[in-house]
Amino acid sequence: MQALKSTSRRALIALAAASAVGLGLAQAQTTTPAPAATQPAAMAPAGAQLTIRDIYDRIEAAGYREIREIEWDDGRYEVKALSAQGERVKLHVNGRTGEVEHTRTGK
């Protein structure tokens, strides 16, 4: 009788462990990012929706040219370019919407 209880207990523990592992695998599969080979090389950091290429295209379409630098900084991109009037500018661009939030002209 004791051997039967011990065997049943082991079976229940094994079943619980297998369920936990299965649940962990299912969860891991839903949160795993796509393989690096399928992601664009200029991918934005986690949490941002727009890539560097998206930002470049939007800034260019807005009339900026000679876009020299695009860097990620605290939820937004910092972009160095020339304005349509030929002035050097530094833009702060929202990483999710692509909206220019702040413009600073340089020398």
For each residue, the residues with C-beta under 8 A, 3 or more apart:
1: 4 5
2: 5 6
3: 6 7
4: 1 7 8
5: 1 2 8 9
6: 2 3 9 10
7: 3 4 10 11
8: 4 5 11 12
9: 5 6 12 13
10: 6 7 13 14
11: 7 8 14 15
12: 8 9 15 16
13: 9 10 16 17
14: 10 11 17 18
15: 11 12 18 19
16: 12 13 19 20
17: 13 14 20 21
18: 14 15 21 22
19: 15 16 22 23
20: 16 17 23 24
21: 17 18 24 25
22: 18 19 25 26
23: 19 20 26 27
24: 20 21 27 28
25: 21 22 28 29
26: 22 23 29 30
27: 23 24 30 31
28: 24 25 31 32
29: 25 26 32
30: 26 27
31: 27 28
32: 28 29
33: 39
34: 38 39
35: 38 39
36: 39
37:
38: 34 35
39: 33 34 35 36 43
40: 43 51 53
41:
42: 51 52 53
43: 39 40 51 52
44: 48 49 50 51 52 72 77 95
45: 48 72
46:
47: 75 95
48: 44 45 72 75 95 96
49: 44 95 96
50: 44 54 55 58 77 95 96 97 98
51: 40 42 43 44 54 55
52: 42 43 44 55 56 70 77
53: 40 42 56 57
54: 50 51 57 58 98
55: 50 51 52 58 59 70 77 79 93 98
56: 52 53 59 60 67 70
57: 53 54 60 61
58: 50 54 55 61 62 93 98
59: 55 56 62 64 67 79 81 91 93 100
60: 56 57 64 65 67
61: 57 58
62: 58 59 100
63: 83 84
64: 59 60 67 79 81 82 83 84 89 91
65: 60 81 82 84
66: 81 82
67: 56 59 60 64 70 79 80 81
68: 80 81
69: 78 79 80
70: 52 55 56 67 77 78 79
71: 77 78
72: 44 45 48 76 77 78 95
73: 76 77 78
74:
75: 47 48 94 95
76: 72 73 92 93 94 95 101
77: 44 50 52 55 70 71 72 73 91 92 93 95
78: 69 70 71 72 73 90 91 92 93
79: 55 59 64 67 69 70 90 91 92 93
80: 67 68 69 88 89 90 91
81: 59 64 65 66 67 68 88 89 91
82: 64 65 66 86 87 88 89
83: 63 64 86 87 88 89 105
84: 63 64 65
85:
86: 82 83
87: 82 83 105 106
88: 80 81 82 83 105 106 107
89: 64 80 81 82 83 103 104 105 106
90: 78 79 80 103 104 106
91: 59 64 77 78 79 80 81 100 102 103 104
92: 76 77 78 79 100 101 102 103
93: 55 58 59 76 77 78 79 98 99 100 101
94: 75 76 97 98 99 100 101
95: 44 47 48 49 50 72 75 76 77
96: 48 49 50
97: 50 94
98: 50 54 55 58 93 94
99: 93 94
100: 59 62 91 92 93 94 103
101: 76 92 93 94
102: 91 92
103: 89 90 91 92 100
104: 89 90 91
105: 83 87 88 89
106: 87 88 89 90
107: 88
